[in-house]
């Protein structure tokens, strides 16, 4: 009985190894995902549509943060001529900040974004593409 079990186990191992080798050879070594949906190789963040109340809340939390871009710093000087707009890519010298936890807890959609305070504007940035997805004035009363 033990001999039969060992032979079955050995035969199964040989078949599994042969099947694995054939699969790797046939796919060029690439791993084929068999469970849908496929994972995108170029992930995109869904569009961000903030209400005036959400902008006001973000503005209020970030008001206490001393993170305004300082053009006196040598690394930021080249960015001084940059004019921000939705869809524009921020200059390489600028380093966005993570949004504070209170905002992320209140608005979980913000966890995928970062921000910059730049020329009296709050810029919400897609950190993967470095593009501005939303912007509004640091001071209340206006919307961008």
Secondary structure, DSSP 8 states (H G I E B T S, - for coil): -HHHHHHHHHHHHHHHHHHHHHHHHHTTT-----SSS---SS---------HHHHHHHHHHHHT---B--TTSHHHHGGGG----TT-B--TT---EE--HHHHHH-GGGGGEEEEEETTEEEEEETTTTEEEEEEESSTT---
